[in-house]
Amino acid sequence: MENLDIEKTKFSLHIHCDVTTGVCEMTGSSYPENAFEFFTPVLLWMERYIAEIKGPFMLELKLEYLNTSSSKCILDLFKTLEDYALQGGAVKVTWYYEEDDEDMMETGEEFLEDLKLPFELKVLEAL
């Protein structure tokens, strides 16, 4: 199994999933033309990691914008992690948002309410 790297575009996230550490980072804005097509490799990578590696998994999201179809796809990722956690897998989700970005904070809060997995909301520190 190899790492997953998807380069950021004007319309899509940068995604890096590391098989050694079990950390998957998503950064940027997400409004690809076909969100399902864009997120499918990520979901397949996560499912394979869970099945083969069975190690701790950390998802770190640092999002600037998320359209509705991307939000649905990310919810699918969360549900996969929720299933893994319910089976005893170690999972942690960290949702970062800029201090003045109420939309991203509220989106994270909505996900937090709907899920049964370790989910933390954190203000993104200024660089």
C-alpha positions, -999 to 999 in steps of 0.1 A, spaced: 0 0 0 13 35 -9 6 70 2 -22 89 -15 -13 124 -29 -38 145 -48 -26 179 -59 -47 210 -51 -64 227 -80 -85 259 -82 -115 237 -75 -103 209 -53 -84 201 -22 -49 190 -16 -51 156 -1 -22 136 15 -28 103 32 3 87 48 2 49 52 31 50 77 15 75 101 -22 69 94 -27 107 90 -48 120 61 -47 157 56 -72 177 34 -65 214 28 -81 241 6 -114 246 -11 -136 219 -25 -160 225 -53 -150 200 -80 -172 194 -110 -178 159 -99 -172 155 -61 -180 118 -61 -154 112 -87 -129 133 -68 -134 117 -34 -137 81 -46 -99 75 -45 -98 88 -9 -126 66 2 -110 36 -15 -76 44 1 -93 47 36 -111 14 32 -80 -3 21 -60 12 50 -86 1 75 -88 -35 60 -50 -40 56 -32 -18 81 -58 -17 108 -39 10 126 -48 44 141 -63 68 117 -63 106 120 -82 128 95 -72 165 96 -93 189 76 -82 225 70 -110 237 47 -117 272 33 -148 263 14 -169 232 9 -198 229 -16 -229 207 -9 -217 177 -30 -183 178 -14 -199 179 20 -219 148 12 -187 130 1 -169 140 33 -198 127 53 -193 94 35 -156 94 46 -167 102 82 -192 73 82 -165 49 71 -143 61 100 -173 59 124 -178 23 114 -141 16 120 -142 33 154 -173 13 164 -153 -19 155 -126 -8 179 -103 11 155 -85 42 168 -99 72 150 -95 109 154 -109 137 133 -97 173 137 -117 200 119 -96 232 117 -112 265 109 -100 301 108 -111 321 138 -132 345 118 -148 318 95 -181 311 111 -194 291 81 -166 265 84 -169 264 122 -207 258 119 -202 231 92 -177 213 116 -202 216 144 -230 201 123 -208 171 114 -198 168 151 -235 166 161 -242 139 136 -213 115 143 -202 91 169 -165 94 167 -137 114 183 -141 148 165 -124 180 176 -129 215 164 -98 237 165 -90 273 155 -63 273 128 -33 291 142 -21 320 120 12 313 102 
